[in-house]
Amino acid sequence: MPTLRTLAFQAWFRISRPMTLGVRAAVENADGHVLMVRHTYINGWFMPGGGVEKGEPALEALRRELIEEGGIRLMAEPKVFGFYSNHHNFRNDHVLLYQVPWGSWEKVAATSTGEISETAWVNPHAPPAGVTAGNLRRLEELYRGAPVSPWWAPST
């Protein structure tokens, strides 16, 4: 359940930005595991990423978010895997998903303070409990051959 802080932030976002774009990445390590993060302000496991700021290219937003949340610095341009409508979360919200293979990034110190409570490298074929519906669906598309959906998460 979202906190009051999260709900207030979402309401402000809807008013200040009629269309929103987020980026996420499936960052892979040498073992074929994928980086997942837990935020301090919302429940669940997520692939690292976040919002694209006004005037910011999506790839630059991804570079920024990966360093902030996971201490991952891109050394090569990642592959765009999919573009999704996230209307379940916000009306007119969209998510751009990148795939970041092993060997195309290096580990650096994460710069986010207070936003990430935990990180883990997870087996995409056996993800932990608590992975959000949209992130779980992306793991199924990327690693288990599930058909690619145009929606980030199923509507309820």
C-alpha positions in Angstrom: 0.0 0.0 0.0 1.5 3.4 -1.0 2.4 5.8 1.8 0.7 9.2 2.1 4.0 10.7 0.9 3.9 8.6 -2.2 0.3 9.4 -2.9 1.0 13.2 -2.5 4.0 12.9 -4.8 2.0 11.0 -7.4 -0.8 13.6 -7.3 1.7 16.5 -7.8 3.3 14.6 -10.7 -0.1 14.2 -12.4 -0.8 17.9 -12.2 2.7 19.1 -13.1 3.3 16.6 -15.9 0.3 15.5 -18.0 2.5 12.8 -19.7 5.3 11.0 -17.8 8.1 8.8 -19.0 10.1 6.4 -16.9 13.1 4.2 -17.6 14.0 0.9 -16.1 16.8 -1.6 -16.9 17.4 -5.3 -16.7 21.0 -5.1 -15.6 22.6 -8.6 -15.9 25.7 -9.9 -14.1 28.1 -12.7 -15.1 25.9 -15.3 -13.5 22.9 -14.2 -15.6 21.2 -12.7 -12.6 19.4 -9.3 -12.7 19.8 -6.4 -10.4 16.7 -5.6 -8.3 16.1 -2.8 -5.8 13.8 -2.0 -3.0 12.8 1.6 -2.4 12.3 3.2 1.0 9.0 4.8 -0.1 7.1 2.0 -1.8 6.8 -1.8 -1.3 8.2 -4.4 -3.7 11.2 -5.3 -5.8 11.9 -3.3 -8.9 14.4 -3.2 -11.7 16.4 0.0 -11.2 15.2 3.2 -12.9 13.1 6.2 -12.5 11.6 9.3 -14.1 12.9 11.1 -17.1 13.3 14.8 -16.2 12.0 17.6 -18.4 14.4 18.1 -21.2 16.5 15.0 -20.3 17.1 12.3 -22.9 15.8 8.9 -21.8 19.3 7.3 -22.1 20.8 10.0 -19.8 18.0 9.4 -17.3 18.9 5.7 -17.3 22.6 6.5 -16.8 21.7 8.8 -13.9 19.3 6.3 -12.3 21.6 3.3 -12.6 24.4 5.2 -10.8 22.1 6.5 -8.1 20.2 3.3 -7.3 22.6 0.5 -8.1 26.1 1.9 -8.5 26.1 0.8 -12.2 27.9 2.9 -14.8 27.1 2.1 -18.4 30.2 1.6 -20.6 28.2 0.8 -23.7 24.8 1.8 -25.0 22.2 -0.6 -23.8 19.5 -2.3 -26.0 16.0 -1.0 -25.8 13.8 -4.0 -25.1 10.3 -2.4 -25.0 8.1 0.6 -24.5 5.1 0.2 -22.3 2.0 2.1 -21.3 1.9 2.3 -17.5 -1.7 3.6 -17.2 -2.4 1.2 -14.3 -0.1 3.5 -12.3 -0.7 6.9 -13.8 -2.9 7.8 -16.7 -0.6 8.7 -19.6 2.5 7.2 -18.0 5.0 5.2 -20.0 8.1 3.1 -19.3 11.0 2.5 -21.6 12.8 -0.8 -20.7 16.5 -1.3 -21.5 18.5 -4.6 -21.3 22.0 -4.1 -20.0 24.1 -7.2 -20.6 27.2 -8.3 -18.5 30.3 -6.6 -19.8 28.6 -3.4 -20.8 28.7 -1.8 -17.3 31.1 -1.3 -14.4 30.4 -1.2 -10.6 30.8 2.2 -9.0 29.6 3.7 -5.7 25.8 4.3 -5.7 25.0 8.0 -5.1 21.4 7.7 -3.8 21.1 8.4 -0.2 17.9 7.4 1.5 16.0 6.2 -1.6 17.1 2.6 -1.8 16.7 0.2 1.2 18.1 -2.9 -0.4 19.6 -4.3 -3.7 20.0 -7.9 -4.8 21.1 -9.9 -7.8 18.2 -12.3 -8.5 17.7 -15.3 -10.7 15.2 -14.1 -13.3 13.9 -17.7 -13.6 13.1 -17.8 -9.9 12.6 -14.2 -8.7 11.9 -13.5 -5.0 8.6 -12.9 -3.5 7.5 -9.2 -3.6 8.6 -8.4 -7.2 5.9 -6.0 -8.5 3.5 -7.3 -11.2 5.0 -5.1 -14.0 8.6 -6.1 -13.1 7.7 -9.7 -12.9 6.1 -9.6 -16.3 9.2 -8.0 -17.8 11.4 -10.8 -16.3 9.0 -13.4 -18.0 9.3 -11.5 -21.3 13.0 -11.2 -21.2 14.0 -14.5 -19.8 11.2 -17.0 -20.2 9.9 -16.2 -23.7 6.5 -14.7 -22.6 4.8 -12.6 -25.3 5.6 -8.9 -25.0 2.7 -6.9 -23.7 2.1 -3.2 -24.5 1.1 -2.7 -20.8 3.7 -2.4 -17.9 1.3 -4.0 -15.4 -2.1 -5.6 -15.6 -5.0 -3.5 -14.7 -7.0 -4.5 -11.6 
